[in-house]
């Protein structure tokens, strides 16, 4: 009895017809119950395996339409030009100008990434550094890592409430606390002016929203905004002239 002949063309026809397929669907197309038979035939054609859904979906390389990040999604299934989730996470972090926080990478890749990131750090393929109370994942190369850390720190200084404003950012309590902690480290005038600046960026209702986020009085936020709008910011002075407690010596003279 002649052994059964399996042809990779059967897989090509199926994947061209429905774009993606599971191993079970590929076995049915080949007429086999053996997973290894499918894998042997897949090696004969250019194909991609998903990094989401535990890699159980397959597609022809010719059908993949990768975006600028090297990612492609079809019917909620995610593929990468790198193949696996681990390799994708490593490449995206290395290429990121400001490195990446775990929640940012998860938002981009649409899957949980904490374990893959920790594995990459343990393997020496990535590094992580604490920035604003959170772990920033960076390149393992010292020079590149330094560039990413500095770029991230500059962004935080320039836009301390940027993440809080973005409704799509998926800001966690941990991130929110880190941003507010940064704001609390500023002196009184800096807090007032930063709060006023962010209120201006938000626009209508900004004073109240920033007051809720920072714990500042809404009138303090409004004052900072007005000072910026009127360009009446005096450098080198925290309080207005005459404000604050009187010196001890003056109290004693009375």
Secondary structure, DSSP 8 states (H G I E B T S, - for coil): -------THHHHHHHHHHSEEEHHHHHHHHT-S-HHHHHHHHTTS-EEE-SSGGG-EEEEGGG----TTSEEEETTEEEETT-SHHHHHHHHHHH-TT-EEHHHHHHHHTS--HHHHHHHHHTTSEEEEEETTEEEEEESSHHHHHHHHHHHHHHHHH-TTHHHH-TTS---HHHHHHHHHHHHTS-HHHHHHHHHHHHHHH-TTHHHHHHHHH---HHHHHHHHHHHHHT---TT-SS-TT-S---HHHHHH-
